[in-house]
Amino acid sequence: MTSDARGSRFEALGAYLPSTVRSTPDLVASVEQLPDVDLARITGVTERRVYDRRPEAGEDSYGLALKAAQDALAHSRYDAADLDVVVSASITRFKDGDDFYFEPSFAGLLARELGARRAIHFDVSNACAGMLTGVHLLDRMIRAGIVRNGLVVSGEQATRVAETAAREISDSYDPQFASLSVGDSAMAVIMDRAVDDADRIHYVDLMTCAEYSHLCLGMPSERTEGIALYTDNRQMHKEDRLRMWPAFHGDQLAKLGRTFADEEFDYIVQHQVGTRFVDYVNLTGAREFGTEMPESLSVVEQFGNTATTSHFLVLHRHLTAGTARRGARYLLVPAASGVVTGALSATITNLGV
């Protein structure tokens, strides 16, 4: 295949959300050792979706991902058999109850069950930047002419860390406090070659600063059974960490002889850590770039921090609400443990949802 300088586009988007809704007051009431803390005020999260524990519900990490992938295919012009690549980006990899999978890969299992039997398949692991990392890799493969299309998918059973935190947390300064803001969801995006500028990924670039990797760690709990998330919120959200995105993005644009204002973004989507975080990052961006930020899209109040799926969940809800401007230019900004930052710029006109 020859190289396609036009690059890739988002062709279809799929989603799956568990039907169970859990309010923040209900969650706080389950944390026995937590003093009277207004979690909704601190995080901005008023509710989140929570997986169904019953095996027949199929809402483990794998089952969630499968449902989102099927939804994406239902909105795509491609059948599963047409896919050249399947990439799985889940942080949580639960399947068959409490079994946590490393091998066989979720991508391989999903490709087989979907019917994408000839597709290249692999998992990526890059914390909450996982789906954007998968998109980054698939974009490069399409641009290089190696493949024609592919699927990036993630299912996150993130509220398992909230369950651990509810058992173990002692106060609002506990490193598991951020675990109380998470929610469950699954997203899938199908990408192919761009055919015009109406639908096109202009660029996607990521950067990792490993110096801060110790500030947010997911691992087996140190005290009880289950997985836990330990986050130093004060250090993670210091100003020099928030400035990493505008510094990196500004440098990338300068290489092209452009400024942030030149990009004329219509919408910006930050990682859905919490309402305060989104506001602070946008304020930092405005100050560092010396220009107003585009309209900020967010669903964290309703769904919480859904890890790898957060940017695409925002995009999906925005597009399905019917309020999106056709031909708008979007900026997706990752913020992940690692610490990972970067930027994805895309024009979206005809994305199937």
N, C-alpha and C positions, 0 to 999 in steps of 0.2 A: 504494500500500500504506500502511496505517496503521502508526504507530509501535507497537512491542511492548515495553512497559516491563519484561517479564520477561527480555528479552535472549536470549543465545545459550547453547548447550551444545556439548560435544564429543560427536559422534554416532558416529564410527568412527575407528579409529587403524590405520595401516598401517606396516609396516617392511620394510626389506631390508638384510641384512648380507652382505658378501662372505664366501665360505667360507674364504678364506685367513687363517690366524692367524699373526701374527709376534710372537715373544716379545721382551721387552725386552733380555735378554742377546744375542739374535741381532742386534737393531738396533744395540746399542752396539758389537758386534764389527765392524760395517760402517763405523764412524766412525774413520777411520785416525788422525786427529790428536787424538782425545779421550783424555785420560789415564784412569787407572783410576778411574771414577766409578760409584757405585752408583745408577744412574738409577731403578731400581725403588724404592729406599728414599726417594729425594728426591721422586719424583712419586707413588708409590703405584701406578703403572701397571705391570702385569706382562705384559700382551699387548694387542694391538689387531688389528682386521680391516684387511686391505689389499686394494685392488682388483686384479682380474685384468687384466693388460696386454693380453691377446688381444682384438682388436676384436669377435670373435664372442661374447665373454662379456658384452658390454653393460654394463660396470662403470665407464664414465666418469661424470662428474657427472650428465649427462642420463639415461643409462641407469639409474643407481641411483635417481634421482628417479622415473622412470617405473615401475620395479618397486614402489616403496613406494606410489605412487598407486594402482596396480592392486590392491595388497594392501588398501589402505584401502577401495576400492570393493567388494572381495570381502566385506568385513565390514559394509558399509553397506546401508541399505534403499534408497539412491539408486543409480541408474545414472548413468554419466557424462553422458548427455544431459540429466539433471535438474539438473545443477550450474549455479548462477547466476554463480559466480566461481571462478577458478583463480588462486592466488597462488604464485609461485615465490620462494624465499628463499635460494637457494644462494649461498655466497661463491665457491666454485670452480665455474666454468661451462665445464667441458671437455666437448666433444662431437666425435665423429669423430676420435678420437685426441688429438692435442695442440692442437687448435684451441680457443681460449678465446673464448666467445661473449659479446658484448654485445647485438647485434641479429642476427637476430630474437630476441625475448625467449624465455626458457625457458618461461614461463607460456603464451605463445601456441603454441609447439611442442607442449608437453604437452597442452594443451586439445585441439588438433587430433588428436593421435595417440590420446588417450583416447576421443575422440568427444564431447567437451563443446563442441560447435561454436557454441552460442549463448551461452556463458559470457563474461562480462567477464574479461579476463586481464591481469595485469601482474606485473612483478618488483619485489621490494623488496631493498634492500641496506642492512643495518644490522649488519654484522659478526656476531658469534655470537648476537646478539639477533634475527637475521633472522626465524626462525619465529615467535617471540613477537610481533614487529612485525606480521607477516602476520596472526596471530590477533587482535591489537589492532585492526587495520583492519577485518577481517571482522566482528568483534564489533560494531564501531560501525555498520557497514553493515546488519547484521541488526537491531540495536536501532533504527535509524532507519527501518526498514521498506523500505529500498531494495532489498534482496535477501532471499531466503528461506534460502539455504544457500550453501556454498562449500567449496573445498579449499585447504589451505595445505600446500605440499610443499617439501622440500629434499633434494638429493643432494650429499653432500660427499666429494670425492676429496682429502681433507685430507692424506694421507700424501705427496702431492707435495712439500709443504714440508719433510717429514722427509727426503725424498730429497736435496733441495738442501742441507739442513743437514748431512747425512752427508758430502757432498762438501766443504763449506766450513768447518764448525765447527772451532774451535781449542782451546777450553777451556770449562769449565762456566759461565764468565761471559760467554760469547759471546751476543749478542742473539738468535741462532737456537736457543739451547738448548731453549726451550719447544716448539719444533717437533718435538722427539723424543717428545713425549707425545701426539701426535694419532693418530686412527684414522679409518677410512672407514665411512660408514653413510648410510642414507637413511630419512627419516620423512615421513609424510603424515597429516594430520588433517582429517576432514570435520566441519564445524560446521553447525548449523541452529538454528531457534528453540527455546528452552527451553519445555517444556510443563508442567513442575512443578519443585519444588525438589529433587527427587531427582537430577537432572542439570542443572547450571546453572553458568555462569561468572558469579560474583558481581561481579568487577571485574578489569580488566587496565589497568594504568597503567605508562608508561615515562618515563624521564627521561634526557637526555643532558647530560653535563658536558664540553663540547668542550675545556676547558682542558687535559685530559690526553690528547687524541687522538693526540699524537705518541708516546705510550708503547708503542703496539703497532700496527705498520704492516705490511700485506700488500702486496707489490708484486713486479715482476720482480726477480730477483736482481741485486745490484750487482756480482757477480763471474763467475757462470756462467749458462748458459741454465737457465730454469725459474723458478718462483715461489718467493718466500721470505717468511718471517714474522720480523720484527725486534721483539723485545719486551724492554722494560726491566722485568724481573720484580721487582727490588727496589722500584722506584717504583710499579709497578702494584699491588703487594700491601701497600703501606704502610697503616697503620691508618686514616688519614683517607679513603683510597679505600674500604676495607672498611666504613667507617661510613656511606657514601653510601646504601646500601640501607636500613638501619634509620631513618636520618634522613628519607629521602623517604617511606618506607612509613608511618612514624609520623605524619608531617605529613598524609598523605592520610587516615589513619584518624581523626586528631584533627578533621578537617573534618566527619566523620560522627559525631563524639561517641563514638568507640570507641577501644579500646586493642588492642594485639596479643593480649593474653590473652583479650579478649572474642571474638576470631575463632575460637577453639577449633579450630585446625588439627590434623588427625591426622598429616599428613605434610608434610615440606618437601623440595624438590628444588632444590639449588644448581647453578650451572653447573659442569660436570665438568672443571675445570682440573686437579685433582689431589686426592689425599686430604687433604693438609695444607691446601690452600686451602679445601676444603669444611669442614674442622674449624674453621679460623680464622674463616671467615665466620659459622658457627653460634655460635661462642663470642662473637664481636663482637655478634651479634644478641641473644644472651641477656643480655649485659651492658648493652646500650643500651636494650633493652625492659624489662629488669628481671624477666624471666620465663624459664623453661626453654623451649628450642626443641622443636617436635614431632619425631617420629621422622624422622631424615634418611635419605632414599633415595639410593643411589649405585650406579653400575656402572662407574665410571672405572677400577677395577682391571682389569677384563676387556676394556674397549673403548677406554680412553683418552679424550681430549678430542675429541669428534666435532663440534665447532663448533656450527652452528645447530641441529643435530638433538638435542643432548645431553639437554635436559629431556624431550623426548618419547620418546627411547630409554629413559631411566630409567623413565618412566611405562609404556611398553609392556612392558618386561621385568618390572616389578612386577606388572602386571595379568595377564600371561600365566603368571606363576609360580603364580597362584592363591592368593597370600598377602594380597591386598588386602582390606581391610574394605569391604563394600558400604556405600555412602552416606557414605564418608569425605570429608573436606574437605582439599584439597591446596593448598599454596602453592608456586608456581614463581617462583624469583628469578633474573632474568638478570644476567649480569656480562659485558660485552662491551667491545671496543675502542670508543673514542668519547669518554668512557667512558659506557656505558649501564648503568642499573640500573632497578629497578622491582619490580612484584609482580603475579602473576596468582593469583587465588583461585577455586577451582572445587570443586563437589561432584560426585562421580562415582559412579554406581551401576550404570548399564546400558551403559557404553561398549563398543562392539563392537571386539574385537581378534582 
